[in-house]
Amino acid sequence: MEFTTPLDVERMQRERHARLVEQMKAQDVDVLLAAAPVTVVYATGVVVPAADAARAAHRRAVAVVTADGAPPEVYTPYPDGVPATTDPARVHGGLDLEWDDDASVLAKSLPPGRLAVDDLTMPLRAALADRELVDAGSVVSAAKVVKTADEIECIRRAQAINEAAIADVHAILQPGVNALELSGRLLHSLFELGASSNTVDPIWQVMGREPADRPMSITGDLVFPTPTRSRVLAENDLVWADNGVNYCGYQSDYGNAWIVGREPNAREREHYGTWRALLDRVLGALRPGATCADLTAAAGEAFGRRPWLAHLYLAHGTGTESAELPYVGTDLGADFDAGFVLAPGMVLVFEPITWEDGIGGFRAEEIVAVTDEGHEVLSHVDSSEWN
């Protein structure tokens, strides 16, 4: 796909590094050891090939960031994934942190001072036994929560690719199609359109309209989403779609509701109308200085009951991870919502749900960025058939 808004990846990387250093100083951290893939990507721009979990744990990249602002040190078994602007003198071979020898090598190379870590293998924990360790989560989360203009453009591009690929999928949605065919069409289209990677296994969950017809947990709660399996879709199936795409390290998040083989009826359209009214109320309250509690209060005015969950779940943030701060209406509780103040550059994925047993309901996702004046919707989810 072609995009008209400029994107400067090198500037984005410089600004991300500066934000990390700023938060390290603010939180009295001298050294940050990044061993989790998303943190390494954020700190350095280094990427590694997609792999199964076991292989990814052993063949990971590692980065060391210092509060003096010097460029990070990078350890990676995949030098071709290092940005061209990185000083070669700061790029080192990969380390297998599941073994004592490599864990010891890394531990001895770290500068002195208060050390924040985001992931520890047992050998690395042992090698760092004499160091003061703090959780890097607060540093990384604080740096990531407000996006730069380039980061927002990456999210916008990821979502545009995702939505264009979904249009190809929707074109073949009909009774008799296998859900795996939808996944194949999506993945084929994504990479033709320029996605960096697929980050969420495509989900096309058939939502049983009665409790006995939908997947439930042992506690009696709805299970969503579930992995896609070989299933032939039938007329009248209510399908909730959910998938994610990566562009230059940033995530899209697509959700929508489809009915196979027919248009929604009047009662089903009422559910969409409720969902739309809820979201419009929430977006009306979304501005810099608002709290997450302001958003849940606005939603509560339009939506009187909460399907399945005890809390009124509304939104999560997105960025280098599919779900990251801010969180709105989650089980973190009302005090968290009341204390979290929204600021320009924060990006939220709104995904409220309406439901009625015997009828079904509606769920879709909208990606929205907080701006200086209010907000900007980054997604363009096509739900026209529900109007």
C-alpha positions, 0 to 999 in steps of 0.5 A: 500500500502507498501512504501519504503521511511521512514516516521517519523511522530513524527519528522515531528510534532516536525519540524512543531512546530519549524517552527511555533515558528520561524515565530511567533518570526519573526513576533512579535507574542507571542501567536497563537490561532489555531481554523481552523482545518488545522492549528490545525492539523499542529500545534499539529497533533490532528485530528477530525472525518470528519463531515458536516460543521455545526457539524464541526464548533461546535465540533472543536479542538483548539490549543494554541501555544506560542513563548517560544517554549512550547508544545501547549495546546490542547482543543478537544472533541475527545481525541482519535485523540490526538497523543500519544506523547502529554503530557496529562497535556496539553490536555483539553476537547472540547470548543464550541466557538459558546457560550459565556461561553466557548469562555470566558473560552478560552479567559481567559486562553490565555497567555498575549502578541500579539495574532494571530488568524486564526478563530473567532466566534462572542462570541470569538471575544467579549471575546477577545475585549481587546486584540490586534489581528493580522491575523495568516495567515501570520505566518501559511503560512510562516511556511507551505510553505516549506515542510520537507522531511517527509511532502513531503513523506506524499504527495508522499504517498497520491498521490500514493494511489490516482493514484492506486485507479484511476486505478481501476476507469478507468477500469470500465469507459465505455458507460453506467456507472453512474458517481456515480459508479465511485465515489463508486469504488474510495472511496472503493479503497482509503480506502483499499489502506490506505488513511486517508480520502477523502478530495475532493468529486470525480469529473467526469465532462463531458465537453461539447465541445461547450459553450452551452453544458457546465456549465457556470456562470452568467458572461459567464465563465466556471464552473469547477469543479461541484459536481458529480451527477447521470449521465450515461456516453455516448460514446464520453463524454469528462470527466475531473477527479479531486479528492483529498486524505489525508494521515497523514494530507497531500493532494494529487491532481489528475486530468486527462482527459478521453474520454468515449468509444474511443481513442483520435483522432489526433486533440485531441492528438495535444491538449495533445501535447500542454499541455505536451510541456507547462508543460515541458517548465515550469518544465525546468524553475523550480529551487530554486531561480526562481520566479513564473513569470519565470514559467509563462514566460516559459509557455507563450512561449509554449502556446499562448492563455488562455482559459476562464481566463484572466490570465494564471493560472498554479499552486497552492501549496499543503500540509495540504490544497488542495490549499495553497502557492505557487500560480502561474499565478493566479488573484493575479497578475503579481507583486505577481508572480514576487515577489515570489521566489521558494525554496527547499521544496516547492510543486506545483500542475501544472494544465494548460488547453488547449481548443478549442471549438468544439474539447475539450481539455486536463487538468491534474495535476502534483505534483512537489517538488522543490529540491536543484538541481531543482525539483522532480515529485511526481505524475505519472499520466497515460495519455498514451492513449493521446500519 
